[in-house]
Amino acid sequence: MRSAKDYLSSLKDGRAIYINGESVSDVTAHHAFRNVATSMAGLFDFASAPVNQELMTFDNNGERANRIWQLPTSYAELVERRKALEAWASLHAGFMGRAPDHVASCISGLYMGIDVFKAYDPARAGALDSYYRYARDRDLYLTYVIINPQADRSKGAAEQADPFLTAGVVDRDAEGITIRGAKMLATGGVIADEVFVTTIQPMRPGEERYAMSFAIPMNTKGLKMLSRKSYEDAAGAIFDNPLSSRFDENDSVLYFDDVKVPWDRVFIEGNVEMCQKQFHATPCHVYQNYQAMVRLSVKLKFLAGLAHRTAEMNGVTQFPQVREMLGQLAAETGMVDALVAAMEAKGSHIGPYFIPHRHTLYTAQVLTQQLYSHMLNTLRELAGGGMIMLPSSVADFANPEIAGLIEKTQQSPKANSHDRVKFYKLAWDAVGSEFGSRHQQYEMFYAGATFVTKGHSYRTYDWAGSDALVQRMLDSYDLAGGSVSPSKAA
Ligand SMILES: Cc1cc2nc3c(=O)[nH]c(=O)nc-3n(C[C@H](O)[C@H](O)[C@H](O)COP(=O)(O)OP(=O)(O)OC[C@H]3O[C@@H](n4cnc5c(N)ncnc54)[C@H](O)[C@@H]3O)c2cc1C
């Protein structure tokens, strides 16, 4: 198992990160990233702690390996792994969307579908087989870039004004392929070990140049990360922004400046159809998004906790209307929890592996894309101005005159002034700060725009079962009247 120390020192590898007009020499020490790097290291600490061995690791041919790489062969193993994912997500209350368990689930899902790769090209299947083992045995933190830059969405990658805007193959030789162009964004890229690069958006014939799939270390020559604004940098004291200051996992555009990728890291090259198959003809898409739903379920429980405490803080829990709002929120949180359990209970074997139920996953995706914003709105409604009218920063507490006034003006039936301020600063960071707002966008889009997730739901629903119910009812009567009972109809 990997230690926090090992993870942090591996990030000092000369990777090319750019922010605020400068390049970053050490991501673990830079004020824009150092806290999130430490939070990520905390996940490795937790997973490798001897006390958590049973919870967080599995027996991998006599060695212990992180459960994020586990390939469940039964319902019981799937549930055991989920408990590890929940424990990890609890450490950040679900706010690190691309923690290492996400892309580990993606690569594990690809590996469980290795036969699809073998049918495509045994050499590329061999590369994937080795890569899964390599990443698992080193417990690597992987991120991915699977979406092309927006530019003009009415056109494909090859039709954009600049055909090298979107990352694609510019050269291939005996050693490997050379990549030029950009991918839209890598969450967690600046603090990951490696990146999995491919395209999930459907492509057309003629776009083969962009139809590749590979994985490379973040310090590969020519790979450049263009960071967005750092919320961690702007957060100030932890007390003032307890989430932004520690869990801003970052997003960056990736630019491939003629990056050389060796063949033993290439899983697909020049095959449009295979780029879709890797996600949907293997357990990959379901397994990676099942992890996302486990994480989100933890996050929604956290939001429900914020709502309940907000009501207590303001002494409004007894009002019937407030209980109704909390009851609604509790039901919504319970629904997502139940959907995760249903994905597992309705799971099935694909070869030797036990995989969560596909359509139940897409049900959860479609519903939660709408639910998250709704839950944030409920929190805002419950809080009124409480989340806003707070001391400007921790510095106010250090000034005796202001501290006295804070004590007088920040009152609650449930907490002293310090604890009231502490709580509401946390609530605002989750709901309304720039960090909180980015999370709303994340939950709306991380699995694709709504037309995409609804498309998956449409594609995988049991329409035949629904049609049969309609037909049975139609068959139970005719022009002559309702003489045939539904139980007798064919
Ligand atoms: C915070 C955050 C983190 C992310 N992290 C990652 C990451 O780590 N790795 C990664 O690869 N990606 C990541 N993404 C990207 C994410 O997968 C995309 O945002 C998502 O797939 C939607 O693509 P898009 O942003 O290009 O939006 P678009 O595809 O441009 O869609 C935006 C809107 O345009 C309209 N629209 C566009 N095309 C159509 C169409 N064909 N039909 C109908 N309407 C259309 C819809 O209204 C849609 O909601 C992240 C996104 C966010 C917001």
The ligand as a Gaussian input file, in Angstrom:
#p B3LYP/6-31G(d) Opt

LIG

0 1
 C      -16.382000      20.934000     -12.878000
 C      -16.201000      19.997000     -14.028000
 C      -15.239000      19.000000     -13.954000
 C      -15.029000      18.137000     -15.036000
 N      -14.051000      17.184000     -14.969000
 C      -13.741000      16.462000     -16.075000
 C      -12.648000      15.544000     -16.085000
 O      -11.967000      15.338000     -15.081000
 N      -12.363000      14.888000     -17.239000
 C      -13.095000      15.069000     -18.379000
 O      -12.785000      14.451000     -19.390000
 N      -14.144000      15.912000     -18.394000
 C      -14.468000      16.615000     -17.288000
 N      -15.516000      17.499000     -17.321000
 C      -16.181000      17.723000     -18.590000
 C      -17.554000      17.146000     -18.644000
 O      -17.492000      15.780000     -18.945000
 C      -18.320000      17.954000     -19.697000
 O      -18.581000      19.218000     -19.132000
 C      -19.600000      17.293000     -20.132000
 O      -19.352000      16.094000     -20.813000
 C      -20.395000      18.217000     -21.071000
 O      -19.595000      18.618000     -22.148000
 P      -19.327000      20.161000     -22.397000
 O      -18.933000      20.807000     -21.131000
 O      -18.428000      20.268000     -23.557000
 O      -20.736000      20.749000     -22.752000
 P      -21.404000      20.741000     -24.167000
 O      -21.338000      19.404000     -24.801000
 O      -20.866000      21.866000     -24.973000
 O      -22.909000      21.024000     -23.770000
 C      -23.305000      22.237000     -23.117000
 C      -24.773000      22.453000     -23.434000
 O      -24.928000      22.724000     -24.853000
 C      -26.104000      22.071000     -25.346000
 N      -25.690000      21.054000     -26.341000
 C      -24.414000      20.794000     -26.727000
 N      -24.410000      19.820000     -27.663000
 C      -25.681000      19.436000     -27.846000
 C      -26.315000      18.448000     -28.659000
 N      -25.607000      17.660000     -29.475000
 N      -27.647000      18.308000     -28.573000
 C      -28.369000      19.085000     -27.744000
 N      -27.838000      20.038000     -26.937000
 C      -26.507000      20.225000     -26.992000
 C      -26.791000      21.460000     -24.124000
 O      -27.684000      22.411000     -23.590000
 C      -25.652000      21.245000     -23.133000
 O      -26.081000      21.210000     -21.776000
 C      -15.793000      18.308000     -16.221000
 C      -16.772000      19.304000     -16.276000
 C      -16.989000      20.138000     -15.201000
 C      -18.047000      21.200000     -15.304000

